[in-house]
């Protein structure tokens, strides 16, 4: 069945039928209703490519995300992806997942091959881009600015990006909650283990913890390692090598690094939640259901991603939109942190 069939059946022109199906405002509401009812009756399926060419839009949003080994085992990252995906589904828009770990030269355009990210921009395969987990001086930003395509940075440091649409969790508030928790338990020091890569979110967390540690009178030691479980495990082993007694509280800046740290601690005589306190950033089933369950700092990444999609749709359509740049985290208290001399019975 074709547009011509609908036009002939209703006594309309093919142009009117086409514009009615595309919801153009210059077609009367009653005509649009008749055309759509007839299209449904005869089982007409529009040509998606032709429709997009007619509109001058791709009806798709790109999600530029880290794609290294185990990237989507990071439940924080995957929750952001699912948030974006579900919101785009509600808008009847496609999601184009674009890996962006080909190296800075390839992404920025100085390398020889076109990456999927650059192709999507240059060939206008997407109407906008959600750039997840930006780095400082991220090479994905300049191509977007040159192309004039709308984009939003997710898991960014909003304080460093006042001129760009950047969404992130409040790292200073997260650090305050953690330091208040540790001082309230009676600790006077802690170690923070996070990525050696220059992700904006982790740099903001390191900086927030350093500032709040001073304000709360805590001795703070930052330790950096490759992001992921192995990095968290090896960094924890380095910390443990320095001491012959229980280590200070360990704060991990990603959920995968937390899992690696817990693995390292499992091979020691120290009992988590009794001899050593652990607090992680980001949740996962392994942390919720571990023995003991891990105290974690939660960010509303699912809702943040949906909000980012709302912003992108508004940008594409030229509508005003109030972007919420900074989102409030919450500390989920479980059983992995305790006073230096072990858990109080009435707290457990």
C-alpha positions as CSV (number, residue, x, y, z in Angstrom):
1,X,0.0,0.0,0.0
2,X,1.2,3.5,-0.8
3,X,0.5,7.2,-0.3
4,X,-1.3,7.2,-3.7
5,X,-3.7,4.5,-2.4
6,X,-4.7,6.6,0.6
7,X,-5.0,9.8,-1.6
8,X,-7.2,8.0,-4.1
9,X,-9.4,6.4,-1.4
10,X,-10.0,9.8,0.3
11,X,-10.0,12.1,-2.7
12,X,-7.0,14.0,-1.6
13,X,-3.7,14.9,-3.2
14,X,-0.6,12.9,-2.4
15,X,1.0,16.0,-1.0
16,X,-1.8,16.6,1.5
17,X,-1.7,12.9,2.6
18,X,2.1,13.1,3.1
19,X,1.8,16.3,5.1
20,X,-1.0,14.9,7.2
21,X,1.0,11.9,8.1
22,X,3.9,14.1,9.0
23,X,1.7,16.2,11.3
24,X,2.2,19.5,9.5
25,X,0.3,22.3,11.1
26,X,-1.1,23.6,7.8
27,X,-3.3,20.4,7.4
28,X,-6.7,20.5,9.1
29,X,-7.1,18.3,12.2
30,X,-10.0,16.5,10.7
31,X,-8.0,15.7,7.5
32,X,-5.1,14.4,9.6
33,X,-7.5,12.2,11.5
34,X,-9.1,10.8,8.3
35,X,-5.7,10.2,6.7
36,X,-4.3,8.4,9.7
37,X,-7.4,6.2,10.1
38,X,-7.2,5.2,6.4
39,X,-3.5,4.5,6.7
40,X,-4.1,2.2,9.6
41,X,-7.0,0.5,7.8
42,X,-5.0,-0.4,4.8
43,X,-1.8,-1.2,6.8
44,X,0.3,1.6,5.3
45,X,3.8,1.7,6.7
46,X,5.7,5.0,5.9
47,X,9.2,4.9,4.5
48,X,11.2,6.0,7.5
49,X,14.2,7.2,5.5
50,X,12.0,9.3,3.2
51,X,10.1,10.7,6.2
52,X,13.4,11.7,7.9
53,X,14.7,13.4,4.8
54,X,11.5,15.3,4.5
55,X,11.7,16.5,8.0
56,X,15.4,17.2,7.8
57,X,16.0,15.2,11.0
58,X,17.5,11.9,11.8
59,X,15.0,11.2,14.6
60,X,17.9,9.7,16.6
61,X,20.1,10.8,19.4
62,X,23.7,9.6,19.8
63,X,25.0,8.3,23.1
64,X,28.8,8.6,23.2
65,X,30.0,6.4,26.0
66,X,33.2,4.7,27.1
67,X,33.5,1.3,25.5
68,X,36.5,-0.3,27.1
69,X,36.5,-3.8,28.6
70,X,33.8,-4.1,31.2
71,X,32.5,-0.6,30.6
72,X,28.8,-1.7,30.9
73,X,29.5,-3.8,33.9
74,X,29.7,-0.5,35.7
75,X,26.1,-0.2,36.9
76,X,26.3,3.5,37.3
77,X,27.2,3.9,33.6
78,X,24.7,1.3,32.5
79,X,21.9,3.0,34.6
80,X,22.6,6.2,32.7
81,X,22.4,4.4,29.4
82,X,19.1,2.8,30.3
83,X,17.7,6.1,31.5
84,X,18.5,7.7,28.2
85,X,17.2,4.8,26.2
86,X,13.8,4.6,28.0
87,X,13.3,8.4,27.7
88,X,14.1,8.3,23.9
89,X,11.6,5.4,23.5
90,X,8.9,7.6,25.0
91,X,9.7,10.3,22.4
92,X,9.7,7.6,19.7
93,X,13.3,8.4,18.9
94,X,16.1,6.0,18.1
95,X,19.3,5.7,20.2
96,X,22.6,5.3,18.4
97,X,25.3,4.0,20.8
98,X,28.7,5.3,19.8
99,X,31.9,3.9,21.3
100,X,34.4,6.6,22.1
101,X,37.5,4.7,23.3
102,X,39.4,4.8,19.9
103,X,41.9,7.3,21.3
104,X,41.9,11.1,21.5
105,X,43.5,11.6,18.0
106,X,40.8,9.5,16.3
107,X,37.9,11.2,18.0
108,X,39.2,14.7,17.5
109,X,39.8,14.2,13.8
110,X,43.6,14.2,13.6
111,X,43.8,10.5,13.3
112,X,43.5,8.7,9.9
113,X,40.2,6.7,10.3
114,X,36.7,8.1,10.8
115,X,35.4,6.8,14.1
116,X,31.7,6.0,14.6
117,X,31.4,9.1,16.7
118,X,32.8,11.4,13.9
119,X,30.8,9.7,11.2
120,X,27.6,10.2,13.1
121,X,28.3,13.9,13.3
122,X,29.6,14.5,9.8
123,X,26.9,12.4,8.1
124,X,24.2,13.9,10.4
125,X,23.1,10.4,11.5
126,X,22.0,12.0,14.8
127,X,20.1,15.1,15.9
128,X,22.1,15.6,19.0
129,X,24.5,13.8,21.4
130,X,24.6,12.7,25.0
131,X,28.3,12.6,25.9
132,X,28.7,10.3,28.9
133,X,31.5,10.5,31.4
134,X,33.5,13.4,29.9
135,X,37.2,13.8,30.6
136,X,38.9,17.1,31.3
137,X,39.7,18.6,27.9
138,X,37.5,15.9,26.4
139,X,38.2,15.6,22.6
140,X,34.5,14.9,21.8
141,X,33.4,18.4,22.7
142,X,35.1,20.4,19.9
143,X,33.7,18.3,17.0
144,X,30.2,18.9,18.4
145,X,30.8,22.7,18.7
146,X,32.1,22.8,15.1
147,X,29.2,20.9,13.8
148,X,26.6,23.0,15.6
149,X,24.8,20.0,16.9
150,X,23.1,20.1,20.4
151,X,24.8,18.0,23.1
152,X,24.7,17.5,26.8
153,X,27.5,16.3,29.1
154,X,26.4,13.7,31.6
155,X,28.4,12.8,34.7
156,X,30.3,16.0,34.2
157,X,31.7,18.6,36.7
158,X,29.2,21.5,36.2
159,X,31.5,23.9,38.0
160,X,34.2,23.4,35.3
161,X,31.7,23.7,32.4
162,X,29.6,26.9,33.1
163,X,29.4,27.7,29.4
164,X,28.2,24.2,28.4
165,X,25.1,22.1,29.1
166,X,26.7,19.9,31.8
167,X,24.9,17.6,34.3
168,X,26.6,16.0,37.3
169,X,26.1,14.9,40.8
170,X,27.1,17.3,43.6
171,X,30.6,16.1,44.5
172,X,31.0,18.6,47.3
173,X,27.8,17.4,49.0
174,X,28.8,13.8,48.6
175,X,32.2,14.5,50.1
176,X,30.6,16.3,53.0
177,X,28.2,13.4,53.8
178,X,31.1,10.9,53.7
179,X,33.4,13.0,55.9
180,X,30.5,13.6,58.4
181,X,29.9,9.9,58.5
182,X,33.5,9.0,59.2
183,X,34.0,11.7,61.9
184,X,30.7,10.7,63.4
185,X,32.0,7.1,63.7
186,X,35.2,8.3,65.3
187,X,37.7,8.1,62.5
188,X,40.5,10.6,62.0
189,X,41.7,9.5,58.6
190,X,40.7,7.8,55.3
191,X,42.1,6.7,52.0
192,X,40.2,7.5,48.7
193,X,40.9,5.1,45.8
194,X,39.8,6.3,42.4
195,X,40.6,6.3,38.7
196,X,43.9,7.5,37.4
197,X,42.1,8.6,34.2
198,X,41.1,12.2,34.2
199,X,37.3,11.8,34.2
200,X,35.5,14.9,35.3
201,X,33.4,13.1,37.8
202,X,36.3,11.4,39.6
203,X,38.5,14.5,39.7
204,X,35.6,16.4,41.2
205,X,35.2,13.6,43.8
206,X,38.9,13.7,44.7
207,X,38.8,17.4,45.0
208,X,35.6,17.4,47.1
209,X,37.0,14.8,49.5
210,X,40.3,16.7,49.9
211,X,38.4,20.0,50.7
212,X,35.9,18.3,53.1
213,X,38.7,16.3,54.8
214,X,40.4,19.6,55.8
215,X,37.1,21.0,57.1
216,X,36.4,17.9,59.2
217,X,39.9,17.5,60.5
218,X,40.5,14.2,58.7
219,X,43.9,13.0,57.3
220,X,43.2,12.3,53.6
221,X,45.3,10.1,51.3
222,X,44.3,9.8,47.6
223,X,45.3,6.7,45.6
224,X,44.9,6.4,41.9
225,X,44.7,3.3,39.7
226,X,43.1,2.2,36.4
227,X,39.4,2.3,36.5
228,X,37.8,-1.1,37.1
229,X,37.9,-4.0,39.4
230,X,41.6,-4.8,38.9
231,X,42.6,-1.2,39.6
232,X,40.6,-1.2,42.8
233,X,42.1,-4.5,43.9
234,X,45.7,-3.6,43.2
235,X,45.4,-0.1,44.7
236,X,43.9,-1.7,47.9
237,X,46.8,-4.2,48.0
238,X,49.2,-1.3,47.8
239,X,47.5,0.4,50.8
240,X,47.5,-2.9,52.8
241,X,51.3,-3.4,52.1
242,X,52.1,-0.3,54.1
243,X,50.4,-1.4,57.3
244,X,50.6,-4.3,59.8
245,X,47.4,-3.3,61.5
246,X,43.9,-2.6,60.2
247,X,43.9,0.1,57.5
248,X,42.0,3.3,57.8
249,X,38.6,3.6,56.1
250,X,38.7,3.0,52.4
251,X,36.5,5.2,50.1
252,X,36.2,4.0,46.5
253,X,35.2,6.4,43.8
254,X,33.4,3.9,41.4
255,X,31.4,0.8,42.1
256,X,33.7,-1.5,40.1
257,X,36.7,-0.3,42.0
258,X,34.8,-1.0,45.2
259,X,34.2,-4.6,44.1
260,X,38.0,-5.0,43.4
261,X,38.8,-3.5,46.8
262,X,36.5,-5.9,48.6
263,X,38.1,-8.8,46.8
264,X,41.5,-7.7,48.1
265,X,40.2,-7.3,51.6
266,X,38.7,-10.8,51.5
267,X,42.3,-12.2,51.4
268,X,43.3,-10.4,54.6
269,X,42.5,-11.1,58.3
270,X,40.6,-7.8,58.5
271,X,36.8,-8.1,58.7
272,X,34.9,-5.5,56.7
273,X,32.6,-3.5,58.9
274,X,34.5,-4.5,62.0
275,X,38.2,-4.0,61.5
276,X,38.0,-1.9,58.4
277,X,35.4,0.5,57.0
278,X,34.5,0.7,53.3
279,X,32.3,3.2,51.5
280,X,31.8,3.2,47.8
281,X,30.4,5.5,45.1
282,X,27.7,3.9,43.0
283,X,25.7,0.8,43.7
284,X,25.4,-2.7,42.2
285,X,23.9,-6.1,43.1
286,X,27.3,-7.2,44.3
287,X,27.5,-4.3,46.8
288,X,23.8,-4.5,47.9
289,X,23.9,-8.2,48.6
290,X,27.5,-8.8,49.7
291,X,28.4,-9.9,53.2
292,X,28.4,-7.4,54.6
293,X,26.3,-5.1,52.4
294,X,28.4,-2.1,51.4
295,X,27.6,1.5,52.4
296,X,27.4,3.5,49.2
297,X,27.0,7.1,47.9
298,X,24.2,7.1,45.4
299,X,23.7,9.5,42.5
300,X,20.3,9.6,40.6
301,X,22.0,8.8,37.3
302,X,18.9,7.2,35.8
303,X,16.9,10.4,36.3
304,X,19.8,12.6,35.3
305,X,20.0,10.8,32.0
306,X,16.3,11.2,31.3
307,X,16.6,14.9,32.1
308,X,19.5,15.1,29.7
309,X,17.4,13.7,26.9
310,X,14.6,16.2,27.7
311,X,17.2,18.9,27.3
312,X,18.4,17.6,24.0
313,X,14.9,17.3,22.6
314,X,14.2,20.9,23.6
315,X,17.5,22.1,22.0
316,X,16.6,20.3,18.8
317,X,13.2,22.0,18.6
318,X,14.4,25.4,19.7
319,X,12.4,25.4,22.9
320,X,13.4,27.0,26.2
321,X,14.5,24.5,28.8
322,X,15.6,24.8,32.4
323,X,18.6,22.5,32.8
324,X,19.2,21.1,36.2
325,X,23.0,21.0,36.3
326,X,23.7,19.7,39.8
327,X,21.9,16.7,41.4
328,X,21.9,15.8,45.0
329,X,23.5,12.4,46.1
330,X,22.4,10.3,49.0
331,X,24.4,8.1,51.4
332,X,22.9,4.6,51.7
333,X,24.0,3.3,55.1
334,X,24.6,-0.4,55.3
335,X,27.0,-2.6,57.2
336,X,30.5,-2.1,55.8
337,X,31.4,1.0,57.9
338,X,31.8,1.1,61.7
339,X,33.8,2.9,64.5
340,X,37.5,2.1,64.7
341,X,37.0,-0.4,67.4
342,X,34.2,-2.3,65.5
343,X,30.4,-2.0,65.1
344,X,28.2,-0.7,68.0
345,X,25.6,-3.3,68.8
346,X,22.8,-0.8,68.7
347,X,23.8,0.4,65.2
348,X,23.8,-3.1,63.7
